[in-house]
Amino acid sequence: MTSVRHSVRAILFDGDDVVLFRRVRPGREPYWVTPGGGVEPTDATPEAALRRELDEELGATAGPALHVFTLAEPGRLSTVFACRLVSLDLSRRSGPEFLEPDIGLHEVRRIRPQDVRTLNMVPPELGEFVSANAATLPALLDSATYAPGRYRPVVDVHLVLTDGEKVLLGRRQGTGYADGEWQIMPSGHLEEGESVVDTAVREAREELGVEVDGCEVVHVMHHRNAGGTARIGMFLVARSITGTPVNAEPHKCAELAWFPLDRLPEPTVPYARAGIEAVRRALAPAPPVPTASAGAASGPPVFSLHGWDVPGSADLAAEAVRAGFEEVTVCLIGWLDGGVLVHSDDETDRLPATVVRPGEGVEAALARLTPVGEVTFAGADDYVSARGRVGRRLAFSARLTEAPEGTVPLPPGSPGRLPYAEGVFVRHASSGLLYGLSGR
């Protein structure tokens, strides 16, 4: 039986371009390849092999990967993933092909997808696939991985069950987000084809085994997690409940309990706490309106913003834990004389960055990048490390009086050769838009 060699390749998007290697070898016409390589016995999955290869070949991390293509050749099977570049550090290259100069050069180039078919691509079938799908691959990747683009918020539906003095909460478990914290029960996401009321009725049945009627929206909240994604929260109350609430989903809820509306337990999900307080005000008897103010707006607001203030490092760290991230990285947008300070090499630039060490705070990690104590949060995005650890990168902006060791300033207003995602951080920080990319 002929053995088949399994390899992985990355259609690695950096903004609108794809990252390729231009291979220059003695005695051969230059050709082009995507990042990637062979699957090793130690790789748990093809995706694990992909992330190892990205780290070895580019010192790169990427966001979620989507399997888009399989190429079968005699004796070889190639699994092709599409993903977006998060960070790039060529000084971390460790692949043997970059340590042996006699095997030629690997020049990093960024190419428009539609132009790939004009290159001497190896294998040519992969070049044709990239070019033929130049218009659809980015949209497919963005749709599958929630990359930035047209705003597509999650809509949360919370049915606040109260007897007038107490509210029903459930302690989350096994969900991957805010496990161990108290949340409104029932709660769920609006699904395609459902009304908000339909969702509330369905979630009450699924989570508590009760039937509800006369559901009414009493508050709407536009919420953003610290460093995370924004969502719309719809908070409802019901006119009647049939049945006794029980914990119908113990794999997601450790216990149910009733708590006074004005004395919620610790820890309660901050978003839920703010929503319950808004509902409590909405249900409170309205004070009499003086005759002179007849016609003026009265009563509690039916809409609020929550989480849109620039978060501090403690809030960012707490949210990363709440969301189940296994690793946190901080990067610095350091301004000196109008230019951004970067680490630079022959082919790329990159923002200074470091992984937060176990037991270390975000501020302490930042202090290893810059002696300046005052920094401003500038954005966040998510990645998967070479070891398969799901991580969140937090970007901070600071005005500096001297350059940290090993950094050089870009010309004022120039993005240099930063990866697209880091360029977005810089643009947002310079324009005062303090939230950048985000995935989760």
N, C-alpha and C positions, 0 to 999 in steps of 0.2 A: 504494500500500500504506500502510495506516495504521500509524504508528509506535506502539510500545508502551513506555510508561515503566515501568522496573523499579525497585522500591523494596524496602527491607528493614525489618522491624519486629522489636522485641525484646519477648518476654514475659519481663521481667526480674524474677526472684524475689529478694527480700530476706528471708530466712527463709521464713515461710509466706505473706508478702504479695507482691503484684506492684507494681512501681514504674510509675506513670502520670503523665502531665501533665494537669492541669486547665487547659484553654485558656480564657482570658477575653479576648474581643475586643470592641471598640466596635461596638454595633449588632447583636450576635449573642448568642444564648443560650449560656452556657458549655457546653463539651463536653470530652470526654476522649479522649486518644490515647496510644498506646504510644510509647516512644522509637524513633527510626528516621528514615529519609529515603531520598532517591533514591540509586541506584547511579551513581557518577561514572565517566567513562572511565578515570580513574587508579586505580580500585579493581580489584585483581587478581581478586577473587572476591566474591560476595555477602557472605560472612562478613567479609571485609576491610572492606567498606562498613559492615557492622553495627558493627564495633569502632570505626571512624572516627566514626560517628554517635554512639555512646555517649560517646566522648571529647569530641566537640564539644558535645553537648547536656547532659551531666551531669558531665564530667570524670571519667568512670567507667571502671573496668576490670572485666572479668567473667571467669569461669572458662570451661571448654569450652562451646561452643554446639551445640545440637541442632536440626536443621531439623525442624519439627513440622507445618507448615501452609503451604499455598500458596493465595493468594486471587487469583482472576482477575476483574477488572472491565473494563468497556469502556475500552480504551486504557491499562490499568495491570495490572501483575503484581506482587504483593507476596509476597516470601519471608519467612516468619515463623520466627524462631529462639526457642528457650527457653534461658535461661542464668541463672546465679546471680551476683548482684552481689558483687564482692570489695571494691572501694573506690569512694568517691564524693567528689569535690572540686569543688563548684560554682564555686569561684573560677577554675577552669581552663576554664570554658565559653568556647568560641570560635565557636560557630555564629552566623551573621549574624542569625538570628531572635531571639537574646538581646541583640543590640547595638542593636536598633531598637525603642524603647519604644512607638512608634505602632502596632505590629502586635499589641499585647496582651501578656498575661502567660502564662508557662509555670510553673504552680505544681506543685511536686513533691509527689505524694501516694502513700502506701502503702495499698493496698486489698486486702481478702481476695478471692481469685479468684472465689469463689462469688457475691460481691456485684457483680461487674463488670457483669452483665446489667441491673442496676438503674440504671446510669449512661447518660448520653447519649453513647455510645461511637461514635467514627468511626474506621474503618467499623464498622457494627453487627455485621457477620458475625464480626469478630475478637472483639468482646465476647462474643458467643454461644459462640464456640469456647473462650475462656478459661473461662467459667462452666461450660460443659458438661463440661470436662475438669479441673475444679478438683481433683478427688481423684486423678486419674491422672497429670497432668503432672509434679508434683513427684517422684513415685515413678519415672516414666519417666526424668526428667532425672537423678535420683540414680543409677539403675541404669546409665545410659549413661556417666556422668561420674565414677563412684566417689565421689560426695559422701558426707559422714558419715551414719551411720545405723546399722542393725544391722551388726555386725562381719562382714565377708565377706573374710577374708584370702586372699591368694595363697598357694598351697602350692608351695614349691620342692622339687624332688627332685634330690639330688646323689648320684651314684654315685662313690664314692672308690675309684679303681683304684690299688692299691699292690702292690709286691713285698715289702712288709715294711719296706723302708728308704726307698723313693722313691715319690712320688705323681705321677700324670699331671695336668698342667695345660694349659690352652689360653689364648692371649693374645687377648682380645676385639677385634673390629673391626667397624665398620659396624652396630652394634646400637643405638646411641643411648644406651647406659648403660655406664659404666666402660670405654669403648673404650681400648685400650692397656694395660689391667690384666690380670693373670693370674687365671683362674677355674678351679674344679674342672671337669673334663671326664670324663664327660658331665654336663650339668645341664639341667633344663627345668621347666616348670610342669605340675602335675597337671591333667589335663583331665577334663571331665565323663564319667562312666562308666568311668574307669580306676581301678585300684588303684595305690598307691604303687609296688609292684613292677612293675606293667605299665608305668608311666611310665619307670622306670629301664631296663627292657629296651628299650623303644621308643627312648629317647634314646641308648642305647649303639649301637643299630643305625643310627640316623639320623646321629649326630655322628661316630662312630668306625668304623662298618662292622664291628662285632663282635657276637657273640652272647654273652649272659651268662646264668648260671643260679645258683640258690641265693642270690638277693639277700635281704639281711637288714638291717633298720633297726637301726643301732647308736647313733644319737643323734638327738634332736629339739631344735630350737632355736627359740625365739620371739624374732625379731630385729626391730629397728626401725632404719631409716636415719636419720641425723641430720636432723631436720626433715622427714622423709618418712613413708611408710606403713609399717605393720608387716606381717610375713609369717611364715609357719611354714616352717621348713626341716627336711626329712627327709634324713638322711645315711645312706647304705647302703653296704655292701660286698657283693661277689659271691664265691661259692664257686668258680666256674670261669668262664673266658673262652675263647671259641673265636674264633681269628683274631688278626691283628695290628692294633692301632689305627692308623688313618690319619685325616687331616684331611678328613672327608667334607663339611664345610660351610665351605669357605675364605672365603665371603662374610661369615661371622660370626666366623671364627677365623683369626688371622694365622699361628699356628704352634702346634704341640704340643711339649711337652718334659717330661722327668722331673726331679723335684727331690727332695732329701732332705726327709723329713717334718718334720724339725726345723730346716730352713734354707730357707724358701720365698723366692722372688724378690721384688724390689721393682719395681713395685708389685703386690701381690696384693690383691684385693678384701677389705676387712677382715672382712666376714661370712664369706667363704670361708676366710680364715685361721683364724678362731675355730672354724669347723666342722672343719677338718682337724686342729687341735690336739685337739679333743674326740674325734675318731675315733682319733688316735694314742694317746691315753690309754686309749680303750676296747679297742684291740688289744694294748696292752702286757700282758705276763704279770702276772697278779694276784699280789700278795705273799701269802705264807702267812698264814692267819688264826689268831691265837692261840686256844687252846682256851677260854680264859676269855671270849672275845668271840664264841663261837659263837652264831649266830642274829642277830648285829648286821649292819647294812647294810655292805657292803664294795664295793670297786671304784669305777671312775669313775662320775659321774652320767650318767644316760641322757637328762637334760633340762637345758637351760640357757637363760638370758636373755642377750641380747646387744644392746647399743645403747640400753638403757632408762635409763641415767644421763642427766642433763641435759647436752646437748652444749654445748661451747664454740663460740665464733665461728669458730675455725679449722676445726673439724669440720664445721660447717654450711656454710661456704664450699666446703670440699673436696667435700662431698656434692652441692652444687648444680652444681659442675663435672662431677662423675662422672655425674650424671643428665642432663647436656646442656642445662641451663637457659641461656638466652641473656641473662637479666637477673635481677638480685636487688634486691629492695626491702627496706629495714628500716623498721619502725615502732615507736614508743615508747609503752608504757603507763606514763606518768609519774604517780606518786601524790604528792599534796600534801594534807596534813591529811585523809586518808581519801577524797579525791575524785580522779578521773582527769582529767588535763589534756588538753584538746582544742582544736582550731581550730574556731571556730563561726561560722556565718552565719545568715541569717534562716530557713533551712529545714532545715539539717542540721548535724551535728557530725561530726568525723573525728579520728582519731589522727594526730599528727605522723608524717610518713613522708618518705623520700627514696630515690632509686635509687642503688645503689652505683655509683660512677663506674669507668670502665675503669682497671685497675691499682690501685684503691683497695681496702683491706680492709674487712670488715664493721665492725670496731671503729672505724675512721676515719670511716666513714659515720655510725655511731651518735654519734660525738663531735660531728658537725655538728647533731645533734638535741638533745643534752643534754651539759652539762659533767661530769656524774657518770660516774665511771669504772666503777663496779660495777653491772652489769646482769645480769638472769637471763633466759634464753631462756624464752619463754612460749607458743610455738606457731608454726605455719607453714601457709600455704595457697598454692595455685598460681593463676596467672592468665595471660591473653593480653593483651598491651598493644595500644594503638591501632595500632601499627605491625606487629602480628602477631608480636611477640617473645614466646616462651614464658618466663614468669618465675615466680620463687618469692618470696613475701613472708615475711620472718622478723620475728616480734614479740618484743620484749624489754621486761621490766618493771624499773622502778627507783623507789626512794624519793628524792624530790627535796625540797630545802629552799626552792627558789624556782621560779617558773613560767618556762619558756623564752618568749622573746619571741613575742607573738601568740597565746598559749594562755590559756585560762581553765579553772578547775576545774568539773567537774560536781558537783552535790550528792553527798555520800557515799551510796553504794548506788544511785545513779541511773544508768541506761544512757544517759540523754539521748536524742539522736536519732542515735546511731551506727548505721551499717549493721550488719546482723545478724552478719556474720562478725567484725567488730571487737568487737562486744558479746560474742561467744564468747571471744575472746582475753582480754577484761577479766574475764569470769566465771571463766575457768580460772586466770588469774593471781591473782585474789583468793582462790580456794579452794585454791590449791596444786597444781592439776592443770596440769602444765607443758607439755602438748602440746595444741594446738588443732586446727584444721582442716588437712587435708592431702589432696592429690590424686594424687601420683605416687610 
